[in-house]
């Protein structure tokens, strides 16, 4: 029996496998959620970038409060704010445009009572 020597490596099956894996990754990447809360922000004529080290407080359209993307009640929000430094920490306030304005005012009033001066309100352009 005579043995054949391979002088070349056939890369076509390897390319097929890589392309299939690429298609799978691209198809599933579109379904990955950014871990952001679905909030329909109010519209504004001006917009600036959110600093990366800000602490987010979100009010969704149902009026629920979220502190750093974790659902909290008003009492828990008060407790979490006491752990922050009002002089150093920047608060980013996100409120859904369909949420009750009173919920927004309650959070702003709470931030003012705790002495926070650096408050940013996130809007859509």
N, C-alpha and C positions, 0 to 999 in steps of 0.2 A: 504494500500500500504506500502510495506516495503522499507525502505531506506538502501542503501548500503553505507558502510563507506569505504573510500579510505585509505588504509594503506600504499600505495606506490605511488610515483609520477612517471608517465611514462615519461622518459627523451628522448625517441627515436625521437619524433617530434622536440624537441629542438635541438638535435644533427643534425638532417637533415637540419634544418634551418641554423644552424651555418656553416655546411659544404657548403651549397649553397652560403652563404655570403662569405665564404673564397675563393671559386672558382671564384666568381665575382671579388673580390678584386685582386686576383692574375692575373686574365685575363686582367683586366684594368690597372694594375700596369706596365705591359710590354709595354703599349702604352703611358705612361706618358713620356713626353720629359723633359730632364734635364734643359731646358732653356739655352742650349748652342748653339753656332753658328756652323753650319756644315763646318768645316775647315779641309782639308786634309793637315796635318802638314808635313813639310819636314822631312826626316829620318836623324837620327844622331846616332853615336855610344855610346854617353853618354847622360844621362838624369838625371835631378834632380827634386825634388818636387817644385811645385809652392807655394810660401807663400800665406796664406789665405787673407792677407790684401793688396794684390797688386792690382794695377789699370790696367785693361786689355784694350789693343788696338788691334783690330783684322782687318785684311785685308782678305776679302773673294776672291774666285777665279775670281769674276767679277771686282775686284779692289775697292769695296766699303769699306769705313772705318766704324768701329764700336767702340764706346767709351763706356765702361761698358755695352756692349751688346745692345746699342742703336745706330741705324744707324745715322751717322753724315757725313757732308761734311768736306772738309779740313779746311775751315774757322771756322766752329763750333768746330773742333778738336783743333785748335789753341786757341780758346777762353776757352775751357774746361781745357787745359793744364796750362793756366795762373792762374787758380783757385787752382792748386796744389802746394805743396811745393817741389821744386826740390831736396832739401837736405834730406827730410824725406820719400817722397813717392817712392815706388818701382813700376816701370812700367813693365808689362808683355806684350810682343809683340808677337802676333800670326799672322802668315801669311800663307795663303794657298800656297802649293808648285806650283800651277798653276797660281798664281797671278803674275802680272808684277813686276819684281825686282825693277823697278823705284818707284813704290808705297811704297815698303819697305824702300828704300833709302830716299824717301821724309819724311817718318815718323821719321826715325832715325836722319836725318838732323834737323828736327823740334825739336826733343827732345834734341839734342845737343845744338841748339841755345837757348833753354829755360833753359839750365844748368842742365839737369837731368843727374845724374851719375849712379843711380841704375836702370839699364835696364836689363831685362831678356828676352831672346828669347826662346819661347816654341817650342820644336821639339818632334817628335815621335821617339821611340827607335826601 
